[in-house]
């Protein structure tokens, strides 16, 4: 109802009502008179409170020292005004709180009771957003009031904890010091009320680590002597939750006291607490405001503490403080310009003021003058609430805007006007916000906008993106660039799950993610049935599914194969076919080229470019693929998404520092591999230490073998790249070599003391049972016994039933005694082989005997011997390494994993790239001589891939790499094994592509074990297995003729011929000449 402006006359509608209130003999009479006044105000409008002098009359009643009736009637009237007129009267009654709290000191119980009811009724009117303004109004009353008034204010502060937890938490920094002062009041009633109030206020801390310590923290405020006990309790707490501004508001005053404590023990504990706590402060602004006061005290301890240990802890804490954003100059002078923001909000409110509420003489374009003075007071109050809403960026919280704006305007105009006014104000500020964070388009042609979304993104307590815009145009292909752990895959997953705020729902925008998963799905179905079984594709005919599968390369024979038997590359194509059947508008591709061979990558490029109605968001570490496919680049820059039109090379022209997306050595990431251990009895770098002879392997349920009659060999100088199409058998070949699987035909020889580090294609299988451990905890668990615990789990080392029967057969000794073998106890060198200490079943250790390796092998104890060899070689590597936490951390940092992540984060929370680094670090812990990497480029960004390439190049051990990343393989591997359709061909050692590195270093320079300058390349067929001399299909050799020993002159002439041949080859290229004794 619009208020009616009335001329102030002596005889007003309120004269008799006020008189009735003044002369009411009892409380019920006063209540009836007060209610009538309130209803009359509701009828005449809120302005009548001022026009007819009602507030002045009530104030004079409340302060009349001579009449107890009047002093009682005033709070009763305020109570009625608050309950009948509702929230809109709150700002008008707020200045009267001081007078009502003064009545708490009245001698009459009834007056005090009425005053208490009135203050509670008024404070209930305000929304949670008004806590800052209410607390500011109550602070001077708390400081200047008498003791009962103080108790009343402290109790009033507590009432806001339940309805407005977050708002109270945000105000702790301002209100707690005032409450703490009240704790030291001489009146015990005030101090005990202050303790209760502080305890209630501190419960608003949303920090599980601090919750148990709240009583101790409050005790520290009231009795400073308890600071040491509190610091002791905090120092034994493991902090894991993010530390926010409210928590620091409570802790920083306590820590400042503790830093000034004389006890060295308290100082030591305090800097340790600061060090641990500050690591969890994510926001640099919060750090600058709250942590800066701690810098001076920490600096004093770091430079002047008596004990070196305390100084060291102080230095560490100081470094952490400065890294977090705290400053030696102290906190910034202004945290937030509240006055300026409130002024802007008031100007906006007056500009959009409804026409019916504008006073005479208002300028036509605003800001306008309100028609009523009390409306002006209400708008002043509302402007503070609006300033807070805008500061917290709550533009689309309609309920909050209605509580803070509409509720205070409704009594002055009709509801539709109030609603449109509220929407106009919130829309105005939202438009300003969007303009501030708008995407700058670099003159690119616009098309149909799929989405234009302002959002923030966090992972756990870590803020990844802050108030950034995602603007996507139909048909564009966006490449997302950023370092490992910046949140690229998290953004994709949140988009897939519809968890990005303001992102269109699936009904408006069909968003499908293509990733390497297929985990937890039925792998026994055929490819065609697998797609048909998808519930979301229930209405799609099989003919359409078949055509879509044909389009991505599945012929009818492949469509009949089971899903579980598909290689990584074919699984990727299957996911792509499924996504296209969903009719996606937006395709999310997370590492689409992982596990894809060269032909498949080229096919994928053409496929994506051809579908010009589908928008793609692509995360990939394959720079060539990104360069060919992308039309735009989205780059992570200081928690914002920045858009650049053009492909990767256009982006690199504008940002030369992004060159690490092209060259492997242009990287800021440095990996360092530990030097490989020596091998007993191996003095030549070209001697075969791991070889396969005529091996054939068929997966269960398959009719055709995955590998057929394969022979190959590795020496210490080997640098082998294994290439071939998807599903050709590359990973199977590696599994046979490393002992993950056993061939059905043929043999695998491994030097007894050889250690092999293996990183598989789906590398996380190494760690999937340890997701609750930290990276450091995982390595400590795996190597705590001085050997690799995962070695004993290999299928090749598990005894079959036949081998268990062999264990039961009796061994006849030289003296005719029969005994059974129980276990192998030890090993030592015997000529060019080994002999093993055997413990016999049921016999004492003194009867142990040494048995040559060949005897044990001939009697069928191969696996027992190999098991012991594995254990012994692992002990030789890992047994010399200490698994202390700081040493494991250093090892993980050498492989590029952040030390704090390694120490504090669980494996389940690591990104794909971080998990790969952990697996590589674990496989290198026991100093292996051969490192086998199956698709190492998957999940590693360009920076990390460059670091890995440089580390491999400078490492002195043998390396085997399977990768479709041609640049990576050609830069590192002179020898190529080409696997196709289950057969392997060796391509001699081509020259290494040195241009891939910017720093032209020789290989293997990091260790003095050997120099590759003397043996730049090893023989492509350095062993009988490698040369094919042991192939089953070759004709039977003739009688062996013993070679005639050469004279010294003949040997010299032969060496000279070899040298000249090699020199000619190095100079002119061509096929490498055979390094034989023949002339």
N, C-alpha and C positions, 0 to 999 in steps of 0.2 A: 504494500500500500504506500502510495506517495505521501510523504509527510506534508502536513498543511502548515504553511507559515502563518503564524498568528501574531498579532500585535500584543506586546506584553501589557496586560492591564492589571489593576490592583485586584480585581475579582476574576480569578482564572478558574478553569475546570478543576485545578488541583488544590485550590485554597482550602476548601472544606476537608479534602482527603488528607492534606498535610496536618491540619489541625486535629483530625481524628487520630492520626498516628502519634502526634505529640502527646495527646491526653489519654492514650490507651492505658487503662489501669492494669491489664494483665498481658502476658506474652501472647495468648491466643487472639486477644483483641488487636494487639499490634500487628500480628501476622495477617489478620483479616484486612486491616487498613492498608498494609503494605501490598498485599495482593491486588487490591482495588487500584492502588496507584500504578502498579506495574501494568495492569490491563488497560488503564486509561492511556499510559504511554504508548502501548502497542496500538491503540486506536488513533492517537494523535500523531504518532511518528516519533522516531528517536530524537529528533531535533528538539522536541518539547522538554527533554531533560535539561537542556541549557536555556531555552527560551523562557521557561517558567521558573527558572532558578531552583529546580528540584535537587540537583547535585549539591549546590551551595547550602540549601536547607539541611540536607542529610549530613553534610560535613559539620555544620554548626551544632546539630544534635549530638554527633559523635564526640565533639570536643567540649560539650557543656559540662564543666566539672560539678555544677550544682545539682543537676537532675540525673539520677540513675535511670529513670524511666526513658528519658530521651536517648541516653547513651545505649540503652538496650534496643530501643526502637530503630536507631540508625542501621546497625548490622542486619536486623530482621528485614528492613526495607531493601538493603543491598542484596540479601539472599533472594528475596522475591523477584527483584529486577533480573538477577542472573538466571533464575530457573524459568521464569515466564518469557523473557525476551530472547533467550538463547544466545548462540555464539556471537551474533552481530554486535551485541552490547559489550562484549569483552574488552575491546580497545578503549571504550569510553570509561569503563569502570577500573581499568588497570591503574591509573594514577591514585585511585582511592585506597589501594592496598596498604599504603604506608599508614594511613589513619586507622584502618581496621586492625593492623598488627599492633598499633600502639594500645588498642583496647585490651590486648592480652594481659596488660599490666593493671587492669582495673581491679578495684577491691571486690566488686560484686561478681560472684560466680556466674550469675545468669548473663551478665554482660560479656564475660570472657567466653562463655559457651556460645552465645549468639555470634560473637566476632569470629570464632573458630569456624562455625558453620558457614558464615558469609564468605570467608577467604577460600574455603574448600570449594564452595559453589562457583566462585568467580574463576578460580584456577582450572576447574574442570571444563570451562568453556573453550579453552585454547587447544588447537591441534598440535600434534607432535612437532610440526615444523616451527612452532613458536617458542620452543624451549630456550633458544639463545636470547630472545627478547625478554622472556619471563625471568630467566636467571639474572639478566642484567638489571632488571627492575628490583629483584629481591636482594642483590648483593649489598647496596647501601643500607638497606633496612637491617641486614644481618650484622653489618659492621657497627652501626650507630644505635641500634635498638637496645632496650633493657633486657634483662635475662630471660623473662618469659617470652618476649618478642623473638629473641634469638632462637629459643627452643621451637617456637611456632614456625619460623622460617625454615629451620633445619628439617622439621617434619614435613613441611610443604615440599621441599626439594626432593625428599624421598619418594613422594607420591608420583613423580614423573618417571621413575625407573621402569615400572611395568609397561605403561602405554607408549613410551618413547625411548626405548633402549638406545637405539643408534644415535638419536639426537643428543641424549644425555652423554653418551660416550664421547661425542665430538666436542662437548663443552667441558670435559673434565679438566683440561689444561687451564681453563679460566676459573672454574668454581672450586677445585680441590684446595688451592692455597688458602682461599677464604674459609673453607670448612676446617682446614688444618689449624688456622689461627683460633677458631672457636674451640678446638680441642684443648687449648692452653688457657681457656677462660677460668677465672677463679671460682666461678659457680660450678659445682660438680654436675648439676643438672644439665648445664650447657655442654660441658665436655663430654658427658656420656651420650647426649643427643648427637653431638658432632661425630663421635666414633660410630654410632649406628648409621648415621647419614653417609659417612665416608665408605663404610662397608657395603651399604646398599648401592652407592654410586659406582663402586669398583666392580660390582657384579656385572656391569654392562660391558666389561672388557671381553671381546669375542676372541679370547686366547686361551685354549685348553691348557697350555703349559703353565700359565700364571694363576688359573682358577684356584688350585690348592693353596696358593701362597697369599691369597687376599687378606685373611686375618692378620698374618705376620706383617704384610706391607702396611696395613692400617695401624698396627701397633707401633711401627717405626715412626709414623707421623706423630703419634701422641707421645711416645717415649723414645727419644733419639738413642738412648742407651742400647736398644735392642737391634741397632743396625748390624753389628757383627753377626748375630745369630741369623738374621734375615739373609745377609750376603752368603753365609755358609749354606743355607737351604737352597738359595738360587744357584750357587756354584755346582751343586750336585744334580741340577735339573738339566735334562737334555732338551734344548729348544728346537722344535721342528716347525711349529706354525708360524706363518708370516707375522712379523711384529709391526703393528700399525700405530698411528698417532695416539689413540687413547691409551694404549699400553705404555708408550713412551712417556705420556703425561704423568703416569703413576710412577714409573721406574726412574726417570732421569733425576728428580730431586733426591731420591734415595741414593742413587749411584754417586751424585755430587758429594753427599755427606760422607759416603764410604771412601771416596778418593782422598778426602781430607783427614781420614782416620790416621792415627799415629802408628797403629800396628802394621807391621810388614805383611803379616798373614792376611789381614783384611784387605790391604792394598793388592796383594797378589790375586786373591779371589775376585776382587772387584774388576781388575783388568781382564781376567779370564771370562767373567760374565759378560763384560762389554764386548769382548772379541766374539763370543758365541752369539750374542744377541744381535749385534749390528749386522752380521752376515744375513740375517733374515729380514732386514729393513729393505724393501724392494724399491720404494719411491724416493728418489733423490731429493725432492722438495721436502718431504717429511724429515729426511735425514738432516737437511740444511737447517730446518727450523728447530728440531728437538735435540739433535745430537751435538750440534756445535758447542753448547756449553760444556760438554764433557772433554773437549779437545785439550783445553789448558791443563786440567788436572791429570789427564792421561800422559800428556807431554812431560809434566813434572816427574812422574814416576818413571817414564822411559829414560829420562836423562839423569835423575837424581836419586833413585832408590838405592839403598845400601847394598842389597843383595843382587848379584848379577842375574840370577834366575828371574827375579821380579822385574828387573830392567828389560830382560828379553821378552817376557810376557807383555810388558808395557809397550815395547816397540811394535810387537805384533798387533796389539789392540789399536795403537795409534794409526798404523798402516791401514787396518780395516776401517777405522773411522773415516779417514780421509778419502779412502776408495769409495765409501758409501755415499759421499756427497757432503759430509760435515766440513765446516770451514774453520780455519784458525782465527778468522776475523770475527767469529761469533755468528749468531743467527741473523738472517736478513732483517732489515729494519721494518719492513711491512710484509706480513704474511699474506694479507689480502686487503684490498682497498674496499672495506665494507661500506664506508661512507659514500664513496663514488658510485659503487654498484647500486646502493639504495636510492641515490639521487637519480640515476638513470632509470631505475624501475619506476620511481614516482612520476618522472617526466612522461614515460610511456603510458602509465595508468591515466594521467590527466589528459594525454593526447587522445586516447581511445574512449574517454568518458562519454556515456550515453548523453544524447542531446537534452533529455529532460532533466539532467542533473547539472547542466552547465550554468554558471552564474552569469549575470549581466556583465557586459564588457569583456567577455572572453575573446581572444583572437581566433579568427576563423580556422586556422590550421593547427591550433593547439600549441603548447599545452594550455588547457582550459582551466578556468577557476571554478571550484566546486560551488554549488548553489548554497550548501549548508556548511557551517563551521565544523559540526561534529562529523560530517562526511569527510571533511578534510583531515580530521584526526584519524578516522578509520583508514583512509588511504595512506597516511603516513605509516601506520602500523602494517598495512598490507604490502607496502613497497619493500619493507624489510623481509617479509616472507617470500616475496617474488624474487628479491635479490639472492636469497638462499637457494631457491628452486633452480634459478638460472646457473648459479655457481656450481651446484651439484649435477647440472645438466639433466634435470628430470623433466624434459620438455613434453614427453608423451605420457606422463603419469596423470591422467585426467582426474582421478579421484583427489590427488594432492592439490591440483589447481582449483578444483571446486571447493575444497576445504579452506584454501588459503585466499581465494579471491571471491568466488561466487557467493559464499556464505556471508561475506561482509557487505555485499552490494545488494543482495535480495531485498532487505527491508526498505531500501531507498528507491527501488524501481520494481517493475514486474519481472517474473522469472525468465521469460524468453530474452528480455533485454540483458539481464544479468549473465545468462548463459553465453549469449553472443559476445558480450564484453570480455568474459573470461577467455573464450576461444581466440578472440582477436589478439589479446595480450600474449597468450602462450604461443600462438602462431607466429607473432612478430619476433619473439626471442628465438624460436626454433629456426626461422628463416635466416636470422643473423648467424646462428651456430652453423647451419649448413653452408652458408656462404664462406664462413671462416675456414671450414675443412673441405671446401669443394675440390673436385679433381680438376687439375689444369690439363686441358686437352691441347695438344701441340698442333693445332690446325688440322687434325685428322678428320676425314669425312665421318660424320655421325651416321648412325643407322638406327635400327629399332633397339631401344634401351631395354635389356632384359631385367636388370635390377640396378638400383641406385641407393645403396644402403650405408648408413652411418652406424658404426659398431665398435665395440672393444672386444678383445679376446684374451682370456687368461687360461693357463694350464696349471691347476693346483693353485699354489700361492704366487706363481710367476706370471707377471703381466707381459704378454707377447705383443699385442697391438693395442694402441690407446687412441680412441676417438678418430678412427680412420674411415675412409670411404671406399666401398667396393662398387665400381660402376662398370657394368659389362654390356657390350653391344653384340647383338646377334650376328653369328658368322665369324666373329674374330677368334683368333687363337692366342691366348695369353700365356706366356712363359713366366713362372714365378721364380725369382732368384732371391737367395738369402743363404746365410751360413747354416751349417748343421746346428740344430737345436733352436733356430730362430722361430720355428713354429709353422713351417710350410705344410707339413703333413697334418698337423693339428687343425689348421684352417680348413683343409680339404675335408677332414673327418667331421668337423663341426657343421660345414655346409651340407654334407651328405645327411647328417642326422637332424638337420633343420634347427640347430641350436644357436645359429648366429642371429642376434637380435635384429628385427626389422627385415630379415631376409624373406622373400616371398615363399609361401608354402608349396608343397608338391603339387597341389591342385592347380596352381597358377604357373609354376615353373618346374618342369620335370627335370630333376637333377639326379644324375646317376654317376657313381664312382666306379672306375675300373682300376682294380688293384690286384696284386699277387696274393690272393687269399685261398679260396676254395677249401679252407680248413674247416673241419667239423661238418663237411657235407659228404654225402654218400659217394665214395670213390669207386664203388663196384658197378655203377650204372654205365651204360654206353654214353658216348658224347651226346647223341641225339636225345636219348631218354632223359639225360641229366637236365638239358635245357627244358624239355617238355614237362619235367616234374616241378619246375618253378611255379609256385602258386600265383605269382603276379603275371605269368604268361599262360594262364589256364585257357583263355579264349583264343589263343593263337594256333592256327592249324599246323600240323607237322610239316606240310609241304613248304610253308613259309619259313619255318625254322631251318629246314634242310637247305633252302636257297640262301638264307643268311649265313649258314655255316660254310657253304660252298664259296660265298663271297670272301670270307676271311681265310680260305685255304684248306678247309676240311673236305677232302673227297669222300666218296661213300665208304671206302675202306677205313679211313681214319675216323669217320663218324661212328663206326661200329666198335672202335677201341674203347676200353674202359677209361674213365676220367683219371683214376688213380695212377695209371701207367703213363700219363702224359708228362712230357718234360716241361720245365718252367716256361719256355717260349710258347708252346702250344696251349698251356693253361691261360696265358695272357691273351692269346687270340680268342679262346673260348669265352673269356670274360668280356672281350670287346663285342663279340657276336651277341652275347646276352644283353649288353647295354644298348645296342642298336635296336634290338627287338622291343625295348622299353619305350622307343620313340623319344629319346632324351632331347631336351632343349639345351641343357648344359652338361657337358661331359667332363668329369674330374679324372685326370690321368695322373696317378702317382707312380713315378718311375716306370713309364710304359715300355722303355727299351731294355729294362733288366731282363736277362735270360733270352733276349731276341738275337738271332744271328743277323749278319749283314743284309741278307736278302729280305728278311722279315722287317727290319728297320726301314729299308727303302719302301717296302710295300705299305707300312704303317704311315709313312710320310705322305705318300700319294693318297692313301685312304682318307686321312684327316683333311687334306687340302681339298679333296673332291667334295666333301660334305660341307658345303658353304652355308647351310641353314643351321648348323649345330655350332654352338659356342664351346670352346675348349679352355679349361684351366689346366696347365701342364706343369708338374714338378719333375725335372729330369736333370741328371748330372751328365748327360751326353750332349756336349756342346754342338757337335755337328747336327744332331737331330733338332735341337732347339733352333739353331740358325736357319735350318731349311723350313721349319714348320711355322714358327711364331710370326704373328703380325704385330703383336705388342708385347712389351716386357713390364711385369709388375715387380718392383724391387722393394725389399724390406729395408727401410732407412729410419733409424731411431724410432722404432715402434709405430711407424706409419707405412702405408702402402703407397708407393709413388709410381705413377704410370708413365711409360715412355713408348711413343709410337715407333714402330720399326722392329726389325729382328735383333738377334743377339749382337751381331757385328756392328750394327748401327748404335746399339747401346754402349758397346765397348769404345767406340769412337768418342762418345760424349763422356764416358767414364773410364779413362785408361787404367785406373786401379783395378777394374774388373777384368784385367787381362788374364787372371788366373783361370777364367772360364775357357781359355784357349791353350796356353802352354802349361805343361805339367810342372815345370820348375818355378814358374812365376807364382810362388805360393808363400804365404806367411806362416803356414803350418809346417812344423818340423817334426818328423818322426825319427827315432833313433833305435835301431834294432840291436840287441845284445850280440856280441861276437859268438859264432858257432863253436861248439866244443871240438876237440881233436878226436880222430878215430883211430883206435888201436890197430896198428899194422897197415894203415893206408898212408903211403908216402906220395902217391901220384894223384894228381887232380883228375886224371882221366880214367882211373880204375873204376869199374862198375861197382857201385855199393848198393844199388837197388835195381833189380831187373825182372822182367816178365818173359817167360818163354812159352810160345804157342798157346796162349790162354784163350779159352772160349767161355762166355758167360751168358746164361739165359735167365731172365726174370721169371719167377713162378707164375704160371698161368699164361705164359707166352709160348708160341710155337717157334718163332724165329729168334736166334740169339742176338743180344744187344751188342756183343763183341765177338768177332770170329777170328781165331788163330792170330792173336796179336802178340808181337814180340817187341820189346823196347828196353832201354837201359838208361840209368842216370848215374852220373859221376859227380864229384864235388864241384866241377867247373860248369855243370849244366845250367843253362838258362833256357828253359823250354816253354814255348807258348802252345797250348792245345786249342786248335780251332776246328770249326765244323758247324754244320747246320743244327737246329734244335732237334733233340731226340736221336742224335747220331751215336751217342754212347760216350761222350766226353767225361761226364761225371762218373759213369760206371767204370771207366778206365782208371780214374783217380782212386775210386773206392777200392779197386783191386790192388793198386800199387800201395796204398796206405794200410791195407789190412782191414778195411771196414767190411768188405765182403770177400767170399772165397770163390775162385773160379771152379767150374765143373770139370774143365780140362786144362792141362798145362800147369806150370809151376811159377811161383813168385819167390825170388831169392832176395833176402834182405841181410845186410851185414849185421852180425849179432849185436854190435854196440851202437847201431845207427838210431838216431832219434829223428822222428819226422813230425813237424808241426803242420797241422791240417786245419784249414778254415773252409767249411763246406759251403755249398751253394745257398742252402737255406740255413745260414750260419747260426741263427738263434736256437737251432736244435741242441747246440752245445749247452745252452744256459736255460732252456725252458723249464727245467725242474728246480731252478734256483732263483726265481723271480723275486722272492722276498728278501734275498741277500743283497748287500751292497756289492759293487764291483770288487772292492778290496776283500770283503768277506768271502766272495766266490773263489778268488785265487788262493786265499789262505786255506779254504776248505779243500780245494782240489790238490794242493801240494803240501799239506800240513805234515804228511808222513814221510816227506823226503822223496816222494815219487808221484807220478801223475795218476790219480785215482781213476780217471776216465779210461786209461789204457786197458784196465782189467775188464771193461764192459764191452770190448770189441767182440763182434760175432766170430771173428777168425780165431779168437783165443778161448772160446767156450768149448768145452769137451763134448763131442758127440757120443752117442751110446756105444759105437764101435771102439772109440778111443778109451772110454771108461772100461770096456772089457779088456783092452790091452793092459790097463793099470792092474787088472786082477791076475794077469799071467805071471807065472813064476820065473824068476831070473836065476839061472844056474851059474854059480860062481866057479872059479878055477879049482877050488878044493871040493867041488861037487855039492856044496850046500845050496839049498833052494831058499829064495827070499823074494819078497814083493817090494816094489819101489813105493815109497810114501811121498817124498817131496824132494825138490832140488834145493840145496842149502847154500851153495856158493859156486863161484866160477873162477878159473884162472887160465892163463895162456899155456898152450901146449903146442910147441913148434909153430906151425902156421894156423892152428885152429885153437880150440878151447877144450878143457876138461872140466867136469862138473862134480861137485861134492854131493853124493846121494845119501839121503837118510832112508834107512830100510824100515819097513813096517814092523812094529813090535820089538825093535832092537834099540839099544841105547846109542847115544851120539858117538861114543868111542868106537863103534863099529862102522861109522860112516866111511865110504870109500870114494875115490876119485875115478870117474869113468869118462873116457874120451867122447867127444861130441858125436863122432861118426858112429860109434857103437850104439849110442842112445837113439840116433836117427834110424839106424838099420833095424832096430827092434820096435819101431813104431811110436817112439815117444816124442815125435816132432813138436806137437803143440805144447807139451810140458816144457821142452827146451826153449821154444819161442816165447812162451809166457815169461820164463825166467830172464831171457835175453831182454825182453821189453822192459821188465821191472828194473833190471840191472842198468840198462842204458838210461832209463828215466832217472834212476838214482844218481848216476854219474853227472847228469845235467842239473836236476832240481836239488839234489842232496847238498850241493855246495852253496845253495842260495838260501838266505835267511828270509822267512816270511813275516818279519816285523812289519807293522802297519805302514810306517813311514817309507820303508824300502819298496813295498808293493805300490804305494802311492807314486813314488818316483818312477817306477817302471811303467805304470799306466800313463803318467804325464809324458814320458818319452814316446809313447805310442799315440799321443795327441788327445787323451781324455783329460778333461779338466779335473784337477786334484780334489776340489770340494765335491764335485759330482761323484767322483770315485769313492769318496769317504762317507758321504751323507745320504746319497740318493739310492733308493732301491732299484734293482735292475728293471723291474716292471715299468718304471717311469722313464727309462732312457729312450731316446729316439733311435731309429734304425741305424743311423751312422755311428752313434755312440755304442750301440751293442756290437757292431762289427769291430770297432776299435778294441772293445773288451775281449772279444774272441781272439783277435790277432795277438793281443798282449798275453793272453793265457797260453796260446800255442807256442809263444816264443819264450815263456818263462824258464823252461828247462834247457835252454841253449841248443835247439835242434840244428842238425847239419843240413837238413832239407826242409824247405818251407813250401807247402802246397796251398795255393790260393785258388779256390773255385769261385769265379765271378766276384773278385774283390771290389770291382768298381761299382757294384750295386750298393745303393744306400749311402755311399760316400760322396760328399759334394766335391766340386772341382778342387777346392783348396786342399781338402784332406787327401784326395786322389793324387794331387801333385806331391804332397808330403810323403805319401806311401811310395810313389814311384822313385823319388830321390833316395829314400831309405833302402829300397830293394836294390837300386843300382849300386849303392855304396856298401852293400852287405857282402860278406865273403862266403856265405853258404850257397848251396844249390837252390834254385827256385823253379817251381813249376806253376804256371798260371793258365787257368782257363778264363777267357774273357772274350766277349763280343766287341769290346772297346778296342778297335783296331789300333788306335793311336797309342794306347797303353801297352799292348802286346809288342807292337813293332818297335817301341822305344826301348824295351827291356830284353827281348828274347831273340837271340840270333838263330835259334833252332826251333822249327815249327813241326808239330805233329798234327797232321790233318786227319781227323776222324770223320768218316762218312759211311753211312749204312753199315756200321759195325766193323768196318775194316780201317786199318790205320796205315797211312803213308808218311814217311819222314821226309821233310824238305830240308836239305842241308843248310848250314848256318849262313843265312843271309846277313849282310852287314846291318848293324844296329842303326836305327834312325836317330842319329845324335842330335838333329835339329829339334827334337821334341823337348830337349832341355836347354835352358838358356845358359846354364853354367856347364861348360864342357869338361866334366870330371871323368877321369878314368874309373873303370868299374873295380870294385873291391879294394879301393885304396884305404878303407877304414881299418883294416886289420893287417898286421904284419905276417899273418899265417902264410899268405902266398901273394904273389903279385901277378895280376892278369896281364901285365906287360910282357912277361915271359911266355905266357900261354894265353894269347888273346882269344883263341877259340879252341874248343875240344873237337875231337873227331865225331862226325855225324854217325859213324858206325864204330865206336870205340871198343865194342865188346862183341863176342860171337852172337849174343842175342840181338844186339842193335844192328849188326851187319846182315842179319837174316841167315847166318850160317847154320842156325839151329832150326830153321823152318822145316816143318814135317814134309813138305813137298819136294825138297831138294834131293838130287840123286845121291846114293850112298857114296861116301868118299873112298878113294883107293888106299893102298897101304901107306902108312905115315913114314916119311923119310926124315931121318934126323938131320938137322941143319949143320953145315960145316961152320966151325968157329972162324970168324974173320980175323985177319991180322990187324995190327994197329993202323997201318997205312990204309988198308981197305976201309976200316971204320971211319977214318978221317975223310976219305974220298966220299963215302956214303953220306956223312953229315953235311959235307959241302954241297952235294947234289940236292939234298933235302932243303938246305937253306936257300939255295938259288930258286928251287921250285916255289917255295913259300913266298919269297920276295917277289917273284913274277906274279904270283896270284894276288898278293896284297896290292901290287902296283896296278895291274890291268884288270882285276876282277875275274868274272867267269866262275865255272864250277871249281870247287876246292879240290886240289890234287890229292890223291890217296896217299896217306902217310904210311907207306909200307916199306919192307926191307928190300923189295924188288927194285932193280935199277930202271 
